Amino acid sequence: MTGLFTTTRRGAIGMALGAVAAFGLAGPAAAEVSFEGKTIEWIIPFSAGGGSDTWARFNGPLLGKYLPGNPTVVVVNEPGGGSTKGTNLFAARAKPDGLTILGTSGSTQFPYLLGDPRVRYEYADWKIAMAAPTGGVAYTSPSTGVTGPEDIAKLAGQKLIYASQGATSLDLVPLLGFKMMGLDVQHVFGFKGRGDGRLAFERGETNIDYQTSSAYIKNVQPLVDAGTAVPLFSWGVLDDDGKLVRDPTFPDLPHFGEAYEMMTGKAPEGPDYDAYFAFFTAGFPAQKMVFLPKDTPQEIVDAYQAAFEAMKNDPEYQANKEAVLGTYEQVTGKAADALFKKGTTITPELRKQVVEMLAADYGVKLGEK
C-alpha cells in the first residue's frame, strides 16, 4: 500500500534505508530494480505549505504507486538558506541507491546561477528524473485600495512590504519585476519558504506577495474568494516561439508584460527586462525538477522516469492535477533535459548585471562562482 507521510525532522540521509544490493544494481535490466518494503525520502528544501511542498505532496503517493515494489514516499521539509541548506545536505549525504530524491525550485537554481557562497552543490553532478514548469501569481491586500488587476496603477507611490526568502531565491523574480515597475517595495529577507511569506500576508505583516501556481490555487484563491487578497497578474508562460503570453491556468489575469504596460504606459524592454526575463525563464518555465544523486545507476533513473510517466495516466492524477498544479505538464526524457539546461544556465553578462544591482541596491554581496 502506498502512503505519503510528513516529517520535519530528518534522519541521516541514506543511512539505515536498506542495502544497495537489494536493488540488483549489478544487473543491467531495469526490471531488477525493486523498492519493495522501502521508504523513499523526497527532500523538499522549503517549509511546508509553499508551492514546492504542495507539488511534492501531490506527486508523492502516485510516484510510490508506480515505482517498482510500491515503496512509501516520505516528504521531508528541510528549509533554510533560501533552499541551499537542504540541497547542500542532499549533495553531501544522499547515496546513489534511489532511496533519496531531491525536489528543486527556482529558489535552488538562482543561488547556483548567481554564485551564492552558500551553495555547495553542483547540478551537473545529478541525474534528472522529472521536470515541471509552473507559473505564479502576484497579489496584494485590499487595504491598498486595489480591487482588481485594472487598478494596479494605484500601487504607485504606496509603501509595500514583501516577505522574501532572500535576494538569490526565486523571490528574485518579483524583486526584479517590482523594481522595473517602479513600485516602492521593502523586501524583508529571511523567510524560509513561500508558505511562510503567505502566512505573513495573512497576518497583515505584508501587503504584497506572490505564490507559485499550485500554492496560489490551494491557499490564495480562498483568500481572494473571501475578499482578503486581490490578484494583480501572473508571471505568464512562454509559447513555442519563446514569447511571453498569458498563463492558461489564469487566463483572466494579465501577464507581467501586460501589467508592466498598465503601470508605465509602455511595453517592457532594455537591459533590466533582459535580466528579469532570464531569471523568469530559469525560475518558471524550468522551475521544478526532481534529481537523483551522482552515480545513481541508470536502471534506477529509468525506473523513476518510467514511474513519473506512468502516473500521468493514473485516474487520480488526471482528476486532480489541474486543480492542484494548474495546466502545466510534467515531463521526463529529452524534454526534462532541455528544461534542466535552461534552468541552470545564464550568460555571464546578465549574471554580472544582477549581481552588481543586488550589491548596490540591497547590500547583497556574492562571491565569485
Secondary structure, 3 states (H helix, E strand, C coil): CCCEEEECCCCCCCCCCCCHHHHCCCCCCHHHCCCCCCEEEEEECCCCCCHHHHHHHHHHHHHHHHCCCCCEEEEEECCCHHHHHHHHHHHHHCCCCCCEEEEECHHHHHHHHHCCCCCCCCHHHCEEEEEECCCEEEEECHHHCCCCHHHHHHHCCCEEEEECCCCCCCCHHHHHHHHHHCCEEEEECCCCCHHHHHHHHHCCCCCEEEEEHHHHHHHHHHHHHHCCCEEEEECCEECCCCCEECCCCCCCCCCHHHHHHHHHCCCCCCHHHHHHHHHHHHHCCCCEEEEECCCCCHHHHHHHHHHHHHHCCCHHHHHHHHHHHCCCCCECHHHHHHHHHHHCCCCHHHHHHHHHHHHHHHCCCCCCC
